[in-house]
Every structure is written in structure tokens, then in C-alpha cells.
Amino acid sequence: MSQALPLANPGHSQDLLQALIAYAQALPAVRTGVVHPCDAVSLEATLEAKALGLVTPVLIAPRARLEAVAAQHGLALDGVEIDDVPHSHAAAARGAELAAAGKVQALMKGSLHTDELMSAILPSSAGLRTKRRVSHCFLMQVPTYPRAFIITDAAINIAPDLLAKADIVQNAIDLAHVLGVTSPKVALLAAVETVSPNMPATLDAAVLCKMADRGQITGGLLDGPLAFDNAVSSEAAQIKGIRSEVAGAADILVAPDLESGNMLAKQLEYLGNAHSAGIVLGAKVPVVLTSRADPKPSRLASCAVAAILADHYRESPP
């Protein structure tokens, strides 16, 4: 493929969201179960992703309600497959069923709540689990940092323990590989850069680094604990006497818990002019979790990430 992988060439000359979309457009459109897209925002984004060649959508929703939304907002459903179900809970269950049966290669959240969709995906009985813990990655780009980067986990795991964090880190490394970063630098965030028995996040960070040394986490270069300033600023790291290949050059920022990761991602988006896309990994298919507040480019770029991952999973199933 002539198009470069979206993260293969870091720098501000390349817009992250456009790079993701351009790369995915050169791939086959991924058949995507769109779960309960019963509002204008999610339905319009789905149809635009279809028009761009990113997805071939299967709309899983009450047909009458879906058609009413489309009519109200002037959206055409001609030629779009609809799987008629009675309500959002049934839509989530049907989406998981289609994905487990291989009838769709990705899932996308519509206007239902995240926990409603994930509760249909996460049980072992759904047939979508892998050996890994499911986790979420935000791909971010800000004007003040010289590369696009990943923040994890800011949407799924509320208070992950050590083994969950190991899966969260490995999922993010694997995503970075698929997008073109051959050896991502992983910063394990905490409030301080020294190990303290009074701060569990620093202990987890130190153990995760040793797990990487022993081959229990592979494919990336880990360091931590690192405070946020040390992770993104080589000057801050130098002032504090930190000698690290990761400090100031992180490709992946691993938050100690969901609350800190979620706040970090949203602060960068709303106060730091960040562009972002998001994806869930660790299931047999990629899952797009969109928010009602997400701008359209972020929604489309998230669909692009799902298409890129689905294409990768054809050759290397998770």
C-alpha cells in the first residue's frame, strides 16, 4: 500500500484524523454493526462513514424509530441494511451475536449508554472475549507535542489491578504497532517519578517495567513511574535528573485509573485543542465507543481506526 501508516511519520505536518481516514479508505470497508443509532448525531456519522468507504453499516435498532429519525433530519437510508430489534438492550445483544458469528467485523456504539453495549460484549457467554482484558485507547494529537500519542485506559477499566494494567499496556502497544510505531515508548503515569509504598500507582509502574524486562509485556519500551511533565517534556525530566529514553518522548501514556485518564484526555481535547479518536481493544472485533459530544471528525477517525484494526485482524486475529 502506498499510503503510509498513520503514525509511521510523527510530526505536525500530518493531521492525525485525516491520516487515519485516508489510510482506511484504501482498505476494504469493514462490515460494522452500529448498535442503536437512534439519534441524528450517530446516524449521520454512520452514513458519512459509509459514504467515505470506511464502513458497510448494519443498523441494529427498532426500524420504526430509526426511520423516524432519518425522516426528521433528512437522512436517506436507501440501500442500508437494518436489523430490526425492539429496543436498545436487544440491539446490544444482537450486535454481540452478529460479531461473535463473524457476520460483522466491528461494532459501533450509537445512542445507547456505553455500559449497556459493553455489558453485552464482556460476558464470556457472548463469545467475544480473548485472553486479554478489554481496554480503551484514545489516539490524541495536540499542537504542543511533536507526535500523535495514545492515552489508556480512559473509558473501560475503572480501577485496574496490576494484571489488568499489563493487558492495558499490551493492548496499547499492539495498537501502536498496527498504526506504524514499531517500538512505542510507554510512560506509566503517577503523581511522582519515584517509587513510594504509599502510592500504589508507583509500585504498579515499577512492576510493569520489570514485567517488560522479563518478556511478560513485549513490543515497547516502558518506563515509570513518570509524572506527566516528565513523560512529555524532556526539559522537565532533565531538570529532575531523570535519565530515560521514554521521558519527553512518550508514544503511550498509561493512566493509573479511569478517572485520571478520562480527565487527562478531556482536558487535552477541551483546553489543549487536541484532536482525538477512540477504540476498544481486547475483544475479537474492534469496538467504536463514541460520545454524544464527539465532533464529527473524531467519530469518522474512530471508524477509520476500527477499519484498520479489522483489516489487521483478518490476518492476525486477536
Order of alpha helices (4+ residues) and beta strands (2+ residues): alpha-beta-alpha-beta-alpha-beta-alpha-beta-alpha-beta-beta-alpha-beta-alpha-beta-alpha-alpha-beta-alpha-beta-beta-alpha
